[in-house]
Amino acid sequence: MPTATITQTTSSAVLQLLRQSLDRGRWAPGAPLRQEEIATELNVSRVPVREALFQLQAEGLVQVVPNKGVYVRSVSVAELRELFQLRRLIEGDVLFAAVPLHTAATLNRVETVQAALDKASSVADWLAGDREFHESLYAPAGRAESMGMVRRLRFLVDRFYFSRLRPSTRAQGWHEEHHALLRAVRRKDATAAVRLLTAHLNETERCALAALPAT
C-alpha cells in the first residue's frame, strides 16, 4: 500500500477517534489538545494527529491559537442558539424537499434505522443511530451541500447534550418524536413533518443549553 494511502487511512481513524472523544465530553470546552500526548496515546506519529486537528478546526470543533496551541471550541448561549436556528432552517428545508420524494424503499430504510435505534442500549450507540436516522430521513432530497452543513452543525452541538442523555429519560422523548416524524413522512405531509422536526430540535436545543457550563 502506498505511504500516502496509509497516512490518509491513519488520519481518518484518528479523526474518528477524536470526534468520538469530543462527543463523549472527554475534554471540556477550552481544554488544550496536545499533539504529542494524543500521538503517544494512539501510538501514531504526530502527522495524522495534526491532519485530524486541522479537519476538526475546519469543522469548527477546535480552535487553533497561533503560538499557543489547539483548544476545544467553547460556545456561548447566543452562539448555541444560533447553531440551532441554522439547524431548524436547513434541516426543515431539506426535509420539506425530501418528503414527497420518499419511496417504499427509502421509508423502509428509515424504519430499519429507527428499529435499531429503538434497541440501542448505550448513549453512544443512540447518538450514532440518531445521526443515521436524520440523514436517511433527508436523503431523498439529494442535497449534498445542505447535508454537509447539517453534519457540521451536528458535530458542533451534539457534545453539549451527549452527557445529559439517558436511555430512560430524554432519549424516550426523542424516540416518540422520531416515530411521529415517521408517521408524517409516510402520509407525505411535508408541512406536518417540518413542524414536528422543529419541535424536536427545540427540545434538543433546550437540552444542549442546559448542559452549557454556568458562567
C-alpha positions as CSV (number, residue, x, y, z in Angstrom):
1,M,0.0,0.0,0.0
2,P,1.4,3.4,-0.9
3,T,2.6,5.5,2.0
4,A,0.2,8.3,1.2
5,T,-2.8,5.9,1.4
6,I,-1.5,4.6,4.8
7,T,-1.2,8.1,6.1
8,Q,-4.7,9.0,4.9
9,T,-6.2,5.9,6.5
10,T,-4.5,6.6,9.8
11,S,-5.6,10.3,9.7
12,S,-9.2,9.2,9.1
13,A,-9.0,6.8,12.1
14,V,-7.5,9.4,14.3
15,L,-10.2,11.9,13.2
16,Q,-12.9,9.5,14.1
17,L,-11.5,8.7,17.5
18,L,-11.1,12.4,18.3
19,R,-14.6,13.1,17.2
20,Q,-15.9,10.3,19.5
21,S,-13.9,11.7,22.4
22,L,-15.3,15.2,21.8
23,D,-18.8,13.7,21.6
24,R,-18.4,12.0,24.9
25,G,-17.1,15.1,26.6
26,R,-13.7,13.8,27.4
27,W,-12.3,17.4,27.1
28,A,-14.1,20.4,28.5
29,P,-14.7,23.4,26.3
30,G,-11.5,25.4,26.3
31,A,-9.3,22.4,27.2
32,P,-6.0,22.1,25.2
33,L,-5.4,19.3,22.8
34,R,-1.7,18.4,22.7
35,Q,-0.5,16.6,19.6
36,E,2.3,14.8,21.4
37,E,0.1,13.3,24.1
38,I,-2.6,12.3,21.6
39,A,0.0,10.7,19.3
40,T,1.5,8.8,22.2
41,E,-1.9,7.6,23.4
42,L,-2.9,6.4,20.0
43,N,0.5,5.0,19.1
44,V,0.8,7.0,15.9
45,S,3.1,9.8,14.6
46,R,2.2,13.4,15.0
47,V,1.4,13.8,11.3
48,P,-2.0,12.1,11.3
49,V,-2.9,13.8,14.6
50,R,-2.0,17.2,13.1
51,E,-4.1,16.4,10.0
52,A,-7.1,15.3,12.1
53,L,-6.8,18.5,14.2
54,F,-6.8,20.6,11.0
55,Q,-10.0,18.9,9.9
56,L,-11.6,19.4,13.3
57,Q,-10.7,23.1,13.0
58,A,-12.4,23.3,9.6
59,E,-15.5,21.7,11.2
60,G,-15.4,24.3,13.9
61,L,-14.9,21.8,16.7
62,V,-11.5,23.1,17.8
63,Q,-9.8,26.4,17.7
64,V,-6.1,26.9,16.8
65,V,-4.5,29.8,18.7
66,P,-1.3,30.9,17.0
67,N,1.9,30.3,19.1
68,K,-0.2,28.7,21.8
69,G,-1.9,25.5,20.6
70,V,-5.2,23.8,19.8
71,Y,-8.2,24.1,22.1
72,V,-11.6,22.5,22.3
73,R,-14.0,25.1,21.0
74,S,-16.4,26.7,23.5
75,V,-19.6,28.4,22.6
76,S,-21.8,31.0,24.3
77,V,-25.5,30.7,24.9
78,A,-26.1,33.1,21.9
79,E,-23.8,31.1,19.6
80,L,-25.5,27.8,20.6
81,R,-28.9,29.3,19.9
82,E,-27.7,30.5,16.5
83,L,-26.4,27.0,15.7
84,F,-29.8,25.5,16.4
85,Q,-31.6,28.2,14.5
86,L,-29.4,27.2,11.5
87,R,-30.3,23.6,12.1
88,R,-34.0,24.4,12.0
89,L,-33.7,26.4,8.8
90,I,-31.5,24.0,6.9
91,E,-33.0,20.7,8.1
92,G,-36.5,21.9,7.8
93,D,-35.9,22.9,4.2
94,V,-34.2,19.7,3.3
95,L,-36.9,17.6,5.0
96,F,-39.7,19.5,3.2
97,A,-38.0,18.7,-0.1
98,A,-37.4,15.1,0.8
99,V,-40.9,14.1,2.0
100,P,-42.6,13.9,-1.4
101,L,-39.6,12.0,-2.9
102,H,-39.7,9.2,-0.3
103,T,-40.4,5.8,-1.8
104,A,-41.3,2.5,-0.2
105,A,-37.6,1.6,-0.3
106,T,-36.4,4.8,1.3
107,L,-39.1,4.7,4.0
108,N,-38.1,1.1,4.7
109,R,-34.5,2.3,5.2
110,V,-35.6,5.0,7.7
111,E,-37.8,2.5,9.6
112,T,-34.9,0.0,9.7
113,V,-32.6,2.6,11.2
114,Q,-35.2,3.6,13.7
115,A,-35.9,0.0,14.7
116,A,-32.2,-0.4,15.5
117,L,-32.2,2.9,17.4
118,D,-35.2,1.7,19.5
119,K,-33.0,-1.2,20.7
120,A,-29.8,0.9,21.4
121,S,-28.6,0.2,24.9
122,S,-25.9,2.8,25.2
123,V,-25.9,6.5,24.7
124,A,-23.1,6.3,22.2
125,D,-25.0,3.9,20.0
126,W,-28.1,6.0,20.3
127,L,-26.3,9.2,19.2
128,A,-24.8,7.4,16.2
129,G,-28.2,6.0,15.3
130,D,-29.9,9.3,15.7
131,R,-27.4,10.9,13.2
132,E,-28.2,8.0,10.8
133,F,-31.9,8.4,11.2
134,H,-31.9,12.1,10.3
135,E,-29.6,11.5,7.3
136,S,-31.8,8.7,5.9
137,L,-34.8,10.9,6.5
138,Y,-33.3,13.8,4.4
139,A,-31.5,11.7,1.8
140,P,-34.2,11.6,-0.9
141,A,-33.8,15.4,-1.3
142,G,-30.4,14.8,-2.9
143,R,-28.9,18.0,-1.5
144,A,-25.3,17.2,-0.9
145,E,-24.2,20.7,0.1
146,S,-27.1,21.1,2.6
147,M,-26.2,17.7,4.1
148,G,-22.6,18.8,4.5
149,M,-23.9,21.8,6.5
150,V,-26.2,19.6,8.6
151,R,-23.3,17.3,9.5
152,R,-21.1,20.2,10.5
153,L,-23.8,21.7,12.7
154,R,-24.4,18.4,14.4
155,F,-20.8,17.9,15.1
156,L,-20.8,21.3,16.8
157,V,-23.8,20.8,19.0
158,D,-24.1,17.1,19.8
159,R,-21.4,17.1,22.5
160,F,-23.3,19.6,24.6
161,Y,-26.2,17.3,25.3
162,F,-24.5,13.9,25.0
163,S,-23.6,13.8,28.7
164,R,-27.2,14.5,29.7
165,L,-28.7,11.7,27.7
166,R,-30.1,8.7,29.5
167,P,-31.9,5.8,27.6
168,S,-34.7,6.0,30.1
169,T,-35.1,9.8,30.1
170,R,-34.7,12.3,27.2
171,A,-33.9,9.5,24.8
172,Q,-37.5,8.3,25.3
173,G,-38.8,11.7,24.2
174,W,-36.7,11.6,21.1
175,H,-38.0,8.1,20.4
176,E,-41.6,9.3,20.4
177,E,-40.7,12.3,18.3
178,H,-39.0,10.2,15.7
179,H,-42.0,7.9,15.4
180,A,-44.3,10.9,15.0
181,L,-42.0,12.2,12.3
182,L,-42.1,8.9,10.5
183,R,-45.9,8.9,10.5
184,A,-46.0,12.3,8.9
185,V,-43.5,11.3,6.3
186,R,-45.4,8.2,5.5
187,R,-48.5,10.3,5.0
188,K,-46.5,12.6,2.6
189,D,-47.4,15.5,4.9
190,A,-44.3,17.7,4.5
191,T,-45.8,20.6,6.5
192,A,-46.6,18.4,9.5
193,A,-43.2,16.7,9.2
194,V,-41.4,20.1,9.3
195,R,-43.5,21.2,12.3
196,L,-42.6,18.0,14.2
197,L,-38.9,18.4,13.3
198,T,-38.9,21.9,14.5
199,A,-40.4,20.9,17.9
200,H,-37.9,18.0,18.0
201,L,-35.0,20.4,17.5
202,N,-36.4,22.8,20.0
203,E,-36.3,20.1,22.7
204,T,-32.8,19.2,21.6
205,E,-31.7,22.8,21.9
206,R,-33.2,23.0,25.4
207,C,-31.1,20.0,26.5
208,A,-28.0,21.4,24.9
209,L,-28.4,24.8,26.6
210,A,-28.9,23.1,30.0
211,A,-25.5,21.4,29.5
212,L,-23.5,24.6,29.0
213,P,-21.2,25.4,31.9
214,A,-22.5,28.1,34.2
215,T,-20.9,31.5,33.6
